[in-house]
Amino acid sequence: MFWRFGFHNASAIGSLLDKEDVSLEAILDEDDLLQECKAQNTRLIDFFQRTDVLKRLLGYVTGQIEGHEERGRFKYPYVATEVLCSEIWSIVETCIEGKTVDGSWAIANLDEWFYV
């Protein structure tokens, strides 16, 4: 009810996305990231659909990229997995359509799974 009168809190993710040079790790560190994903935040979805960001997300999930700090080593792969599994279909479509650089889905080798 308060949001009708402009009393809602601005999302920290929104202010991060206002910056041009925001890193994926800064977004993954935000506490309300998964809530924003479930709410289908369009600016956040557009950020995750970028090829460089999507490739880093997949890199964290597959273990090709490791966090430099202790918390990043465990947190980033977990949160990246949660983001990719949060039913944002436009991100899934971007991966399936092959818009990722250098065939990031090649790590899954989908032919072996479906044509055994």
N, C-alpha and C positions, 0 to 999 in steps of 0.2 A: 504494500500500500504506500509506503514512503517513497518508493521509486517514482511514483507518479508526480511527486512534488519536487523531485531532484535531490532527495536526501540519500540516495544510494551511494555506496562506496565505489569509487572507480577501481577497476581491476589493476593490479600491479603489472599483469601481463600486458594490458593495453598500453601502459606507459613505457614498458620495455619495447613493445613493437613500434612505438613512435620513433625510436632511435633507428638510424640507418644501419649501424654496425652491431646490432644485437647478435650475440652468439647463441647457439643452440644450448650450450651449457647454462647460460643465464636463464633461459626459459625453463630448462629441466630442473633448475634449483627452486623454482617458484612453488609454494605450497598449494596454491589453488589451480595448478595446471590441469589436473585430471577433471576438476569440476568444470573448467572452461572447455575442455574437450567434450565432455558429456553435454554441455550446453550448446555445442556446435558453433563456437565463436568463429565467425567468418574470417577475421583477420588472422587468427591463430591457424586456422586451416590453410589459408593462403601461404602462411609462413612455412608450414610443414610440407606443402606441395612443392616448394622450391627444390630443385634437383640436388643442390649441395646439402641442404638440410636433410632431405630424405635419405641421401646416401650416408650421412653421418648417423642418422637414427638406425638404419640397417646395420651399420658398422658396429654400433654399440650392442645391438641385439645379438649379432653373430660372434662377437668377441674380437673382431678385427681391429676395433678401436678400444683402448682401455683408458679409464680415467687416470689422470695424473696424481690426484690426491687420493687419500684413503676412502673418503666418502664418495668420491666420483667413481671409484672402481666398482662399487656395488650399487650405488644409487642410479647412475646414468643408465646402465643396461636395464635395470628394473623399470625405471620410469619410461624409457624408450619403448619397452615392450608393452607397457600399459597404454601408451599413446597409440601405438600401432594396433592394439586390440580394442580400442575404444569406439569401434563402429563408426569411424569417419570414412565413409565409402569413397569419397573423392580421393583420399590418399591411397586407398587400395586400388582404385581405378588407375591412378597415376603409375603405380608400380606395375600393374598388369599390362598396361598399354606400352610399357617399355620406355617410358620417358626418363628413366634413371640413367645416369651416365655409366658407361662401361658395363652394362648388364648386371646391376647389383643383384638381380634375382637369379643370376647364374649360380650363385653359391648354393641355392636350394636344389639346383639341377632337377627341375620339375618333371622332365621326361622320365627319369628313373622312378619317380613316385607314381605316375599315372599310367605308364606303359610297361608294366613289369611282365 
